[in-house]
């Protein structure tokens, strides 16, 4: 990932926060001369040095057959959006796109036995917690036979991360007045994605 100095973010806690907020990972693995992609929600475990991802794919997914022992790269996209030059105070600037991206890599290992059910339970608990005050759905609500069928249809993996890096392109290379103009304009759009981007810019500017 190309990372000009102004946009580099390597604090592990900040990168984990992005992953927890946008849990759907893009997974990439190379087989011969071909790159293969898959998409999966993840749980991020806070362990040294960069954390560990746990996820699952359908057992019949061709990518699932490639992952065990393979180097896997992962990508997460946070808030993003178009930035109009009309929002700046300064003249002569051009359109751009602001975004948050996190990339990592590691060697994937297949999970077996109780670790598979634990991974599925942790993922559902993570997402159900966001739906409070709704009573959370749990695996225990499934009959034992159906739960076994579900687990047999899925391949589970852990990915200890050997690299994790972030690019927060949030107008850090612009003046405080220009950044403020963008934040105000994004907030005025009353669009959830634009509001997320405005909050991210505001937080980055206050660091």
GIHUTA-V912342 format. One record per residue. RES is the residue in one small letter. SS is DSSP state (hx for helix, st for strand, lp for the rest). PSI is psi in radians with two decimals (999 if undefined). Layout:
BEGIN
RES/SS/PSI
RES/SS/PSI
END
This chain:
BEGIN
x/lp/2.20
x/lp/2.18
x/lp/1.56
x/lp/2.60
x/hx/-0.67
x/hx/-0.39
x/hx/0.04
x/st/2.25
x/st/2.08
x/lp/0.05
x/lp/2.11
x/hx/-0.73
x/hx/-0.70
x/hx/-0.68
x/hx/-0.68
x/hx/-0.63
x/hx/-0.68
x/hx/-0.78
x/hx/-0.73
x/hx/-0.55
x/hx/-0.59
x/lp/1.40
x/lp/-0.19
x/st/2.01
x/st/2.51
x/st/2.10
x/st/2.36
x/st/2.33
x/st/2.50
x/st/2.31
x/st/1.84
x/lp/-2.12
x/lp/0.11
x/st/2.42
x/st/2.36
x/st/2.50
x/st/2.58
x/st/2.91
x/st/2.26
x/st/2.43
x/st/2.59
x/lp/2.81
x/st/2.32
x/st/2.11
x/st/2.27
x/lp/1.55
x/lp/2.74
x/lp/2.64
x/lp/-0.46
x/lp/0.02
x/lp/3.05
x/st/2.36
x/st/2.49
x/st/2.41
x/st/3.02
x/st/2.71
x/st/2.75
x/st/2.38
x/lp/-0.52
x/lp/-0.09
x/lp/2.18
x/lp/-0.55
x/lp/-0.60
x/hx/-0.50
x/hx/-0.21
x/hx/-0.28
x/hx/-0.66
x/lp/2.02
x/lp/0.02
x/lp/2.66
x/st/2.20
x/st/2.34
x/st/2.51
x/st/2.61
x/st/2.43
x/st/2.37
x/st/2.22
x/st/-2.58
x/st/2.53
x/st/2.82
x/st/2.79
x/st/2.45
x/st/2.05
x/lp/2.41
x/hx/-0.39
x/hx/-0.29
x/hx/-0.24
x/lp/2.72
x/lp/-0.68
x/lp/2.66
x/lp/2.81
x/lp/0.18
x/lp/2.90
x/lp/2.88
x/lp/2.68
x/st/3.13
x/st/2.14
x/st/2.55
x/st/2.86
x/st/2.23
x/st/2.46
x/st/2.30
x/st/2.60
x/st/3.05
x/st/2.81
x/st/-3.13
x/st/2.10
x/st/2.49
x/st/2.36
x/st/2.39
x/lp/2.58
x/lp/2.83
x/lp/-2.41
x/hx/-0.43
x/hx/-0.46
x/hx/-0.86
x/hx/-0.65
x/hx/-0.70
x/hx/-0.75
x/hx/-0.70
x/hx/-0.72
x/hx/-0.69
x/hx/-0.81
x/hx/-0.67
x/hx/-0.71
x/hx/-0.78
x/hx/-0.62
x/hx/-0.55
x/hx/-0.46
x/hx/-0.21
x/hx/0.10
x/lp/2.49
x/lp/0.23
x/lp/2.41
x/lp/2.29
x/lp/2.48
x/lp/2.45
x/lp/2.82
x/hx/-0.48
x/hx/-0.27
x/hx/-0.19
x/lp/2.48
x/lp/2.63
x/hx/-0.70
x/hx/-0.75
x/hx/-0.66
x/hx/-0.73
x/hx/-0.72
x/hx/-0.73
x/hx/-0.84
x/hx/-0.59
x/hx/-0.33
x/lp/0.01
x/st/2.50
x/st/2.27
x/st/2.51
x/st/2.65
x/st/2.50
x/st/1.56
x/st/2.21
x/st/2.17
x/st/-0.20
x/st/2.45
x/st/2.19
x/st/2.68
x/st/2.65
x/st/1.97
x/st/1.58
x/st/1.59
x/lp/0.69
x/lp/0.48
x/lp/-0.34
x/lp/0.09
x/lp/2.87
x/lp/2.83
x/hx/-0.66
x/hx/-0.66
x/hx/-0.75
x/hx/-0.72
x/hx/-0.68
x/hx/-0.69
x/hx/-0.79
x/hx/-0.78
x/hx/-0.74
x/hx/-0.75
x/hx/-0.75
x/hx/-0.59
x/hx/-0.28
x/lp/-0.36
x/lp/0.73
x/lp/2.27
x/hx/-0.74
x/hx/-0.74
x/hx/-0.65
x/hx/-0.66
x/hx/-0.73
x/hx/-0.72
x/hx/-0.74
x/hx/-0.70
x/hx/-0.74
x/hx/-0.75
x/hx/-0.77
x/hx/-0.71
x/hx/-0.63
x/hx/-0.38
x/lp/-0.07
x/lp/999
END
